[in-house]
């Protein structure tokens, strides 16, 4: 699963600084997955971007002058927002010392997260951090999946063993009950045979007693 902008901003080694006020951004703006981090100073880079991408720029598209017009900044950010860009990172001290105010205002107007990338942090480092975070998360998800599969397999083995024990106990119980029933039947038959034997002994005597004198 791709990393999100919040994950990148939290990496102190990058030194990124969020310029947007989080409470003024759309809900979840910093938590949306980042499919890729791309750098471009084109006036309209959207034909070469995919939705959700974080765009890094040094601002050369605004010219080399000290001032950036509000109209050009608004038009630029409007194109980015329409293209589904997930955030803008402005590299400082390359063309300008800081992030132009009109750019910050335009991003706030469109609800587009804006952050500063210090001169000491190469754009490639931001892109690599995004990829590394996504790779680490994917590895963690894979490890969790393997643990869940192992736990499920162990649970299945335990359930099967429990079922086997139950069947064995049931079989033993049935055998005990069968043995008891067989013993009761045999005892009853023995009593019947004994009673029959005793009756057969009594019959001749009864016949003698009833014979006429």
N, C-alpha and C positions, 0 to 999 in steps of 0.2 A: 504494500500500500504506500503511495507517495507520501512524503513529508508535507507539513503545512508551514505557513509563514511564521506562525508562533514558534515552531520548533527552530527555525533558522534564527529568529530574533533572540532566542534564549541561549544561543551559542556565543559565549563571551569572547572566544578567540576571534570571531569574525568582527566584533565591534560594531554591529549594525545598530542603528538607532531609529526607532519608530517615530515619525514626525506626525502622523495622523493621531487624532484623539480617538482612542478605541471606542469611547461611548458615542461617538458620532458616526462610526462605521456601521454598515449593515450587520445584522446578527450573523455571527459565524464567519465574518470576512477573514479573520486571521486563522481560522481552523479549516479552511477549504484545502483539499489535497492539491499539491503543486505537481503537475505532470512533468514540468521541466523549468529550468531557469535559463533564460536567453538574454544576450546582450545585443543592443542595436542602437544606433544614433540616427536611424532613418526618420524622416518626418512622419512617415506612415509605415511602421513595420508590421501592421496587422496581417497583410497577405501572407506573411511568412511565420505566423504564430498560430498556436492552437489555444482553444479556450482554457483558461485557468493558469496559463504560463505566467511566471513572474519575469518582468522585463527590467533589465539593468541598463542604464544609460548614463553618459557623461554630459549630455546636454548640448553637444555640438550642433544638433539640428536647430537650435534656437539662435545660432550665429555666435560670433566671437565677442559681441558687444557685452558690456557690463549688465545691461538691462534686458529682461525678457518681457515682452509685451503680454498683457493679460489675454488679448485676443488669440495670440499664437499658442499660448499655454492651454487655453480652454479648448481650442480646436484640436490640439494634439491629444489631450486627455480624453476628449469626447470620442476620438477615433479608437483609443485604447479600450475605453469602457464598452463601446459598441462591439469591439472584437473579442470581448470576454477576458481581457487581461486580468489576472488575479491580484497583481500588486506591482508597484514600481519602486525600484531601488536607484537612487541618484548617487553617482560616484562624485565625491567632492574633491576639490583641489587638482582637478585635471584641467577643466576649462574655467570653473568658478570655485571660489573658496567655499561656498555653501550652496544649499538647495534654493533655487529661485522662489521667492514668495508667490508669484503668480502660479507657478506649477503646484505649490502646496495648496493654494486656494482652489485651483481647478480640481485637484484630486479630492479635496474635501467636498466640493460641490457634487462630484459624481460618486462619492462613497468608495473611492479607490484607495486602498492602503498605500502609503508612501513612507519609505524609510531611506536613511542615508547610509551609504557605503563609504567608510573612510578610505583615504588614499592608500593606506598601508595594506588594505585588503583587496587583492586582485579579484576581478569578477569571476575568474575560473574557480577561485576558492569557495565562493558562494555556491556555484553550481555543483562543485564536488561535495560540499557539505550537504546539499539537498539530496544528492544521489546516495551518499553514505547513510544519511538518516533513513531514507526509504529502504536501503538494503538491510540495515540493522533491524528495522521494524519487520521487514519480510522474514528475516531469519528468526526473529523472536516469535512471529506468528507460526512459522513452520515448526519451531521447537515445541511450542505450545500444542500444536496439532499432533505432533508425535507423542507428546506426553498424554494427551487425551486418548489417542488410539491405544497406547500401552495400557492406560488405566481401564479403558473399555475392554481390552482383551483379558486383562487380569480379572475384571469383574465377571466376564463371561466364563472364564475358567473356574472361578470360585462358585458361580451359580451352578455350573455343570457338576462340580464336585459335591456341592450341597445336594443337588438332585440325586446324584448317585448314592450318597449316604442315606437319603430319605427312602429311596427305592430298596436299598439293602435292608434297612430297618423294617420297612413294610414287609419285605419278603420273610425276614426272620419272625416278625410278629405273626404272619400268616402261617408259617411253619409251626410255631408254638401252638397257635389256636387249632390247627389241624391235628397236631399230636394229642392235644387235650381232648378234642372231639373223638378221635379214634380210640383213645384210652377209655373214654366214657362209654362208647359203643361196645367195646370189648368187655368192659365190666358188666354192662347190662346183659350182654349175651351170656356171660358166665353165670349170672344170676338166673337167667331164663333156663339154662341147661341144668343148673342145680335144682331148680324148682321142678323141672320135668322129671329129673332122676328120682327126686323124693316122691313125686306123685306116682311114678311107676312102681315103687316099692310098696306104697300104701294100697294099691288096687287089689293084689291077691288077698291080703288080709281082710279087706272090706268084703270081698266075695265070699270068704270062708264064714265070716260072721253072719252073712245074710243067707247062707245055705240052709234049707229045711232040715229038721232033725229026723 
